[in-house]
Amino acid sequence: FLGNAGPNLASSFHVIGEIFDKVYVEGGDLINTNVQTTMIPAGGSAIVEFKLDVPGTYNLVDHSIFRAFNKGALAQIKVEGKRDPSIFSGKH
């Protein structure tokens, strides 16, 4: 569940390294599937559903990226669980 208090700017919500399974546009009945980034209008909201298959730290950002890094419009989710090298090894 995400809200964008605004007051003037829309948010381009994105989780780096993930695709949303479902996005409830503006928190309503319209559902988009397999979305990477969703627009949340000023004063609006969205509901996103996604499953994280690989443990790690995921960055949640406003993909209007200067707001993320210059103004702090970001957060992190730390996911714990069993690693699955068949999906991702984490080695370069």
Backbone as CSV, one residue per row, in Angstrom:
resi,resn,N_x,N_y,N_z,CA_x,CA_y,CA_z,C_x,C_y,C_z
1,PHE,0.854,-1.164,0.000,0.000,0.000,0.000,0.897,1.224,0.000
2,LEU,0.690,2.105,-0.948,1.527,3.296,-1.072,0.644,4.507,-1.255
3,GLY,1.035,5.580,-0.631,0.347,6.838,-0.840,1.334,7.909,-1.229
4,ASN,0.895,8.833,-2.052,1.730,9.963,-2.461,1.015,11.227,-2.023
5,ALA,1.471,11.794,-0.929,0.832,12.989,-0.390,1.015,14.206,-1.283
6,GLY,1.975,14.114,-2.215,2.181,15.236,-3.138,3.103,16.270,-2.518
7,PRO,2.763,17.521,-2.538,1.485,18.055,-2.983,1.390,18.250,-4.499
8,ASN,2.522,18.274,-5.212,2.463,18.631,-6.627,3.018,17.591,-7.583
9,LEU,3.814,16.656,-7.112,4.544,15.765,-8.014,3.998,14.336,-7.983
10,ALA,3.927,13.723,-9.136,3.599,12.306,-9.230,4.836,11.494,-8.861
11,SER,4.626,10.261,-8.436,5.726,9.372,-8.093,5.762,8.205,-9.070
12,SER,6.954,7.861,-9.526,7.160,6.705,-10.396,7.716,5.584,-9.525
13,PHE,6.831,4.853,-8.854,7.252,3.862,-7.862,7.830,2.616,-8.529
14,HIS,8.976,2.161,-8.000,9.710,1.039,-8.587,10.490,0.329,-7.482
15,VAL,10.566,-0.996,-7.572,11.444,-1.781,-6.706,12.565,-2.314,-7.592
16,ILE,13.789,-1.904,-7.303,14.924,-2.304,-8.132,15.123,-3.815,-8.026
17,GLY,15.108,-4.473,-9.183,15.309,-5.913,-9.242,14.031,-6.726,-9.165
18,GLU,12.878,-6.085,-9.310,11.615,-6.798,-9.161,10.596,-6.310,-10.175
19,ILE,9.635,-7.168,-10.485,8.489,-6.820,-11.323,7.241,-7.061,-10.490
20,PHE,6.323,-6.104,-10.486,5.090,-6.248,-9.713,4.181,-7.264,-10.396
21,ASP,3.695,-8.234,-9.640,2.744,-9.206,-10.181,1.408,-8.532,-10.475
22,LYS,0.964,-7.697,-9.546,-0.285,-6.945,-9.716,-0.110,-5.528,-9.200
23,VAL,-0.697,-4.583,-9.917,-0.761,-3.195,-9.462,-2.222,-2.771,-9.507
24,TYR,-2.755,-2.416,-8.354,-4.109,-1.888,-8.267,-3.982,-0.379,-8.475
25,VAL,-4.309,0.061,-9.678,-4.098,1.445,-10.090,-4.920,2.371,-9.207
26,GLU,-4.243,3.357,-8.627,-4.836,4.328,-7.706,-5.609,3.657,-6.580
27,GLY,-5.200,2.415,-6.222,-5.815,1.701,-5.115,-7.210,1.193,-5.416
28,GLY,-7.610,1.179,-6.696,-8.974,0.816,-7.081,-9.083,-0.576,-7.672
29,ASP,-10.110,-0.769,-8.498,-10.420,-2.069,-9.082,-9.605,-2.406,-10.320
30,LEU,-9.034,-1.406,-11.006,-8.249,-1.652,-12.208,-6.923,-2.297,-11.821
31,ILE,-6.629,-3.462,-12.393,-5.404,-4.195,-12.060,-4.544,-4.330,-13.308
32,ASN,-3.297,-3.879,-13.211,-2.297,-4.111,-14.246,-1.388,-5.230,-13.749
33,THR,-0.897,-6.065,-14.668,-0.023,-7.168,-14.275,1.341,-7.026,-14.934
34,ASN,2.351,-7.589,-14.257,3.728,-7.628,-14.762,4.252,-6.240,-15.104
35,VAL,4.181,-5.357,-14.126,4.564,-3.954,-14.283,5.871,-3.702,-13.521
36,GLN,6.791,-2.960,-14.134,8.053,-2.636,-13.462,7.965,-1.359,-12.630
37,THR,7.250,-0.365,-13.140,7.134,0.932,-12.478,5.697,1.377,-12.606
38,THR,5.152,1.967,-11.532,3.779,2.451,-11.602,3.711,3.910,-11.182
39,MET,2.908,4.672,-11.893,2.745,6.095,-11.625,1.690,6.286,-10.531
40,ILE,2.056,7.033,-9.496,1.121,7.359,-8.424,0.945,8.870,-8.427
41,PRO,-0.264,9.343,-8.719,-0.465,10.788,-8.815,-0.371,11.474,-7.454
42,ALA,-0.112,12.771,-7.472,-0.118,13.549,-6.233,-1.483,13.406,-5.575
43,GLY,-1.486,13.061,-4.301,-2.733,12.856,-3.581,-3.366,11.506,-3.854
44,GLY,-2.658,10.633,-4.574,-3.194,9.327,-4.949,-2.503,8.193,-4.225
45,SER,-2.852,6.976,-4.633,-2.282,5.797,-4.002,-2.211,4.658,-5.005
46,ALA,-1.594,3.572,-4.593,-1.554,2.335,-5.375,-1.353,1.182,-4.405
47,ILE,-1.755,0.018,-4.847,-1.475,-1.214,-4.118,-0.681,-2.089,-5.071
48,VAL,0.449,-2.615,-4.606,1.255,-3.492,-5.449,1.428,-4.833,-4.751
49,GLU,1.447,-5.893,-5.555,1.725,-7.233,-5.048,2.909,-7.788,-5.824
50,PHE,3.857,-8.379,-5.091,4.990,-9.034,-5.739,5.604,-10.025,-4.771
51,LYS,6.254,-11.038,-5.334,6.923,-12.061,-4.544,8.420,-11.952,-4.793
52,LEU,9.178,-11.905,-3.723,10.627,-11.845,-3.832,11.174,-13.261,-3.697
53,ASP,11.791,-13.762,-4.764,12.265,-15.141,-4.821,13.676,-15.324,-4.298
54,VAL,14.404,-14.236,-4.140,15.808,-14.304,-3.754,16.016,-13.410,-2.530
55,PRO,16.627,-13.925,-1.453,16.896,-13.077,-0.302,17.881,-11.967,-0.654
56,GLY,17.763,-10.857,0.051,18.657,-9.724,-0.168,17.988,-8.443,0.265
57,THR,18.621,-7.343,-0.030,18.081,-6.025,0.284,17.612,-5.376,-1.006
58,TYR,16.342,-5.014,-1.054,15.721,-4.439,-2.244,15.434,-2.963,-1.998
59,ASN,15.795,-2.135,-2.978,15.574,-0.695,-2.891,14.238,-0.327,-3.524
60,LEU,13.426,0.417,-2.775,12.167,0.965,-3.263,12.440,2.421,-3.577
61,VAL,12.189,2.841,-4.808,12.565,4.199,-5.209,11.436,4.889,-5.974
62,ASP,11.512,6.197,-5.990,10.766,6.995,-6.955,11.678,7.030,-8.171
63,HIS,11.244,6.429,-9.281,12.128,6.311,-10.439,12.344,7.634,-11.157
64,SER,11.716,8.698,-10.681,12.177,10.044,-11.049,13.419,10.212,-10.182
65,ILE,14.486,9.580,-10.601,15.610,9.164,-9.782,16.272,10.286,-8.976
66,PHE,16.224,11.524,-9.437,16.828,12.606,-8.653,16.078,12.823,-7.351
67,ARG,14.781,12.533,-7.327,14.040,12.630,-6.071,14.450,11.516,-5.125
68,ALA,14.794,10.370,-5.674,15.207,9.253,-4.821,16.524,9.566,-4.125
69,PHE,17.526,9.956,-4.902,18.862,10.095,-4.333,19.175,11.486,-3.817
70,ASN,18.543,12.512,-4.346,18.813,13.861,-3.866,17.858,14.301,-2.767
71,LYS,16.676,13.672,-2.700,15.671,14.117,-1.729,15.196,13.006,-0.805
72,GLY,15.758,11.808,-0.928,15.450,10.746,0.014,14.178,9.974,-0.244
73,ALA,13.661,9.985,-1.482,12.429,9.247,-1.800,12.782,7.788,-2.085
74,LEU,13.283,7.097,-1.050,13.631,5.701,-1.194,13.506,4.995,0.143
75,ALA,13.416,3.672,0.079,13.351,2.820,1.266,13.980,1.487,0.893
76,GLN,14.121,0.613,1.879,14.668,-0.710,1.615,13.833,-1.774,2.311
77,ILE,13.760,-2.935,1.657,13.153,-4.119,2.262,14.256,-5.162,2.349
78,LYS,14.456,-5.721,3.540,15.443,-6.789,3.703,14.685,-8.111,3.731
79,VAL,15.009,-8.987,2.787,14.328,-10.267,2.632,15.268,-11.374,3.091
80,GLU,14.794,-12.201,4.001,15.571,-13.333,4.478,14.948,-14.618,3.967
81,GLY,15.740,-15.650,3.887,15.232,-16.941,3.456,16.320,-17.763,2.809
82,LYS,15.926,-18.931,2.372,16.863,-19.857,1.759,17.259,-19.368,0.365
83,ARG,18.540,-19.374,0.092,19.033,-18.993,-1.228,18.715,-20.083,-2.231
84,ASP,18.491,-19.690,-3.470,18.216,-20.641,-4.548,19.102,-20.280,-5.729
85,PRO,20.294,-20.902,-5.828,21.231,-20.573,-6.915,20.669,-20.814,-8.316
86,SER,19.604,-21.608,-8.442,19.019,-21.824,-9.768,18.320,-20.562,-10.272
87,ILE,17.966,-19.650,-9.340,17.360,-18.367,-9.730,18.439,-17.295,-9.843
88,PHE,19.308,-17.211,-8.811,20.325,-16.167,-8.778,21.434,-16.596,-7.827
89,SER,22.681,-16.573,-8.281,23.794,-17.010,-7.438,24.399,-15.870,-6.644
90,GLY,24.268,-14.627,-7.134,24.885,-13.497,-6.447,26.374,-13.354,-6.725
91,LYS,26.909,-14.231,-7.598,28.325,-14.170,-7.945,28.477,-13.472,-9.284
92,HIS,29.550,-12.692,-9.405,29.793,-11.944,-10.642,30.692,-12.712,-11.557
